[in-house]
Amino acid sequence: MAAPFQLLPEWTKQEAVLLVWPDKHTDWQPWLDEVQQVYLQIIEALNRANTKVVLLARATEIPTCLNKLAKSSQVLLLAAEYNDTWIRDYGFLSCTTDSGLRPIEFVFNGWGQKFNATADNALNQKVLSQLCQHPIQSVDLVLEGGALEIDQAGTLLSTQLCLSNPKRNGEKSLASYQQAFAEHLGATKSVILQNGHLEGDDTDGHIDTLVRFTPDKGLVIQSAFNAADDSHFAALDALVAECQAAFPEHQLFELPLPHIINEHGERLPASYANFLISNQHILCPVYQQPEDKLAMQVLQQAYPEFTLVPINCLPLVQQFGSLHCISMQIPCGILKPKILQSIVKGVSVYET
């Protein structure tokens, strides 16, 4: 019998982070210069955290990337075709087994068939599998990485609104999801939260916009305690209460909620909970809003042993996502040694 898989928490030591380059063929086109600068800032911050970067880009964009990246950057450029850059939701996940670390993938169908995701869904097997020491195991279940949060004890968080969208897995019950989480991700306990959703969020309330674990029995929650008259207040207040009831022994850290409207009058789902943990560093989304300072203070309290790095994600949230959504971490032990040796030497292009 195959060894069971157990999804690793994000603070596990990482060898790399996956990113997908935004170009004129993506929805980033109206803000392309600003968004590319955000990506370059993220790459620089990851390298400072001793995290290498695997950057997927269309073959025609690789010269542009080579021109924009500092030559000393620890980045491997990998030619690929994709629909969009939200690799959190279609990039492979990393699990531990009795025989070592293994990559695993689920089906991605554009957040419940909202968008074409054919190229994204094929990317793991077609492109990323070349880099991994072991084959990427496929599970016939529609599920996105941003819908999952786990701690070192195997407690997994997700949200009912996301999982219950019938255009993902039909009328699959929450109990059936919990069984799948135990079987494929080694979840010892699954808590599926019923409350919380940010306006403008196409993912149906991914957990990575709402609630995140800390390594020492803490929960960071995207609250709205600072804005009692905000349209999100009641639902997010109920989310805090739900977390208190589900995790009575955990310390709760509530993040303030910013209020950002785009030029079309649409509320943008700006979440401070959409941060990326990498090698004792936390890349924190900030939005050039008055709430930024308080959000950083709360995160530092929640993760006192981590170095916080603010990243201006106002350009990212124009496309209704943020920093965690565009990234996927790779724990140490997944990539082939020769791949890592290549990245250490500076910017390089993967040759098949």
FENLINNOR-V992598 format. One line per field, one symbol per residue. psi: psi as a letter, one per 30 degrees, with the letter a starting at -180 (. if undefined). A space follows every 50 residues. Layout:
BEGIN
psi->???
END
This chain:
BEGIN
psi->kkkkkjkklfgkkkflkklkkkafflffefgeeeeeeeeeeeeeeeefgh klkjjklkeffeeeeeefkkffkikjkjklkleagifefflllklklfga kkkkllkkhhhhgelkgeeeffeeeeeffffkelkjkkkikjkkeffkkl affgkkkakeeefgjfgdhbhkleeeeeeeeeefggkfkkjjkflkkkkf jffhhkfffekkllfhhlkkkjahffifgkffeeeeeeeeeeeeefiffk kkjkklkljkkafggkkkijkffhlkkjigkjjkklghlffeeeeeeeee eeifglkkjkkjgeeeffggaaeeeglkljlkgelkefeeeeeffaklkk k.
END
